[in-house]
Amino acid sequence: MIKSNSFKISILFFGIFLSIIPDILNLNEALQVMRKLVIRMLILMIFCWLTEIIPISITALLPILFSPFFLEIKFTEILSHYASSVVFLLLGGFILAQGFEKSQLHRRIALKTLLEFGKTRKRIIFIIMFAYSIF
């Protein structure tokens, strides 16, 4: 884990430098300007994600922060990808799972299920298979 702030800032500038290397070397001269900016943002996000110089949750929000300034995309169009029904479905599942874990409900359900149905190995395997088929 990166400790000092000056080290984090120097790593961030290194990531920004990495994102402009394709332009320096003319590796993508056939691409349009907008696509070059998207590639730069992608490289910067990958670098921030791998080094964790900023938290991963904030790294995921970088397109929301940078796209309105550098790209010709409407702000609402960018936000529509973050607010899809699948994202909310996953978010709700993660919130429920965190609540189960915090209250130890997952452990109580597992113990109650094993006490009720887990007399033999075959029954335990069947219950595990059944639980995975439902959830």
ABEGO torsion letter per residue (X at the ends): XBABAAAAAAAAAAAAAAAAAAAAAGAAAABBAAAAAAAAAAAAAAAAAAAGABBAAAAAAAAAAAAAAABBBBAAAAAAAAABAAAAAAAAAAAAAAAAAAAGAAAAAAAAAAAAABABAAAAAAAAAAAAAAX
